[in-house]
């Protein structure tokens, strides 16, 4: 079927580079799909800096919690720099805030009070 699509669309699909992200499929069906199509089935993919997962329950863990750890590491590094208060505010505005806003806009999930 994939080859037929390629012929109709005038495209050739490189099966070595192509991956499929599926949702709500049993493991045995995933394996069968992989065998039939000859294309690797994966659980998550990084697209525009965001991990898209096959399970919605892992979106928070794969994106928000990793960002939280990255920001904590950055703040620790920047704590050693001799910056004025305005410099610290500017650093956070230019580096931390855009990362958080991008994630909030692209993955609108409820985080809870503990985040």
C-alpha positions as CSV (number, residue, x, y, z in Angstrom):
1,X,0.0,0.0,0.0
2,X,2.8,2.4,0.8
3,X,4.4,1.8,-2.6
4,X,1.1,2.5,-4.3
5,X,0.8,5.8,-2.5
6,X,4.3,6.6,-3.6
7,X,3.5,5.9,-7.2
8,X,0.3,8.0,-7.2
9,X,2.0,10.9,-5.4
10,X,5.1,10.7,-7.5
11,X,7.2,10.1,-4.4
12,X,9.6,7.4,-3.2
13,X,9.5,6.6,0.5
14,X,12.8,5.7,2.1
15,X,11.8,2.9,4.5
16,X,15.2,3.1,6.3
17,X,14.5,6.7,7.3
18,X,10.8,6.6,7.7
19,X,9.2,6.0,11.1
20,X,5.6,5.6,12.3
21,X,4.2,7.0,15.5
22,X,0.9,5.3,16.4
23,X,-1.5,5.7,19.2
24,X,-3.7,3.1,21.1
25,X,-2.4,0.0,19.4
26,X,-1.5,-3.3,21.1
27,X,2.1,-4.4,21.1
28,X,1.4,-7.5,18.9
29,X,-0.4,-5.3,16.3
30,X,2.5,-2.8,16.3
31,X,4.9,-5.7,15.6
32,X,2.7,-7.0,12.8
33,X,2.4,-3.5,11.3
34,X,6.2,-3.2,11.4
35,X,6.6,-6.5,9.6
36,X,4.0,-5.8,7.0
37,X,5.1,-2.3,6.1
38,X,8.8,-2.7,6.8
39,X,8.8,0.6,8.6
40,X,10.0,1.1,12.2
41,X,7.2,1.9,14.8
42,X,8.3,4.3,17.5
43,X,6.8,5.6,20.8
44,X,7.9,9.2,20.6
45,X,9.3,11.6,18.1
46,X,10.9,15.1,18.5
47,X,9.2,17.7,16.2
48,X,10.1,21.4,16.4
49,X,11.8,20.8,19.8
50,X,8.8,19.0,21.3
51,X,8.4,15.3,22.0
52,X,5.2,13.9,20.6
53,X,4.4,10.6,22.2
54,X,2.1,7.7,21.5
55,X,0.6,8.1,25.0
56,X,-0.8,11.4,26.1
57,X,0.1,10.6,29.7
58,X,3.8,10.9,29.0
59,X,3.6,14.3,27.4
60,X,4.2,16.1,30.7
61,X,7.1,13.9,31.6
62,X,8.8,14.1,28.2
63,X,8.4,17.8,27.8
64,X,7.6,19.9,30.9
65,X,9.7,18.0,33.4
66,X,12.7,17.9,31.2
67,X,12.3,21.7,30.6
68,X,12.0,22.2,34.3
69,X,15.3,20.3,34.9
70,X,17.0,22.3,32.1
71,X,15.9,25.6,33.5
72,X,17.0,24.6,37.0
73,X,20.5,23.7,35.6
74,X,20.7,27.0,33.7
75,X,19.7,29.0,36.7
76,X,22.4,27.3,38.8
77,X,25.0,28.1,36.2
78,X,23.9,31.7,35.9
79,X,23.9,32.1,39.7
80,X,27.7,32.1,39.6
81,X,27.8,35.0,37.1
82,X,28.2,38.5,38.5
83,X,25.1,40.1,37.1
84,X,23.1,43.1,38.4
85,X,19.4,42.6,39.3
86,X,18.4,44.1,35.9
87,X,20.9,41.7,34.2
88,X,19.4,38.7,36.0
89,X,15.9,39.8,35.0
90,X,17.0,40.3,31.4
91,X,18.7,36.9,31.3
92,X,15.5,35.2,32.5
93,X,13.3,37.2,30.1
94,X,15.5,36.3,27.1
95,X,16.3,32.7,27.9
96,X,13.8,31.1,30.2
97,X,10.5,32.8,29.4
98,X,10.5,32.0,25.7
99,X,11.1,28.3,26.3
100,X,8.2,28.1,28.8
101,X,5.8,30.1,26.6
102,X,6.6,28.0,23.6
103,X,5.9,24.8,25.5
104,X,2.7,26.2,27.0
105,X,1.4,27.3,23.6
106,X,2.2,24.1,21.8
107,X,1.2,21.5,24.4
108,X,-1.8,22.9,26.4
109,X,-2.1,20.3,29.2
110,X,-3.0,20.9,32.8
111,X,0.1,20.8,35.0
112,X,-1.3,20.9,38.5
113,X,-0.1,22.8,41.5
114,X,3.1,20.8,42.1
115,X,4.8,21.9,38.9
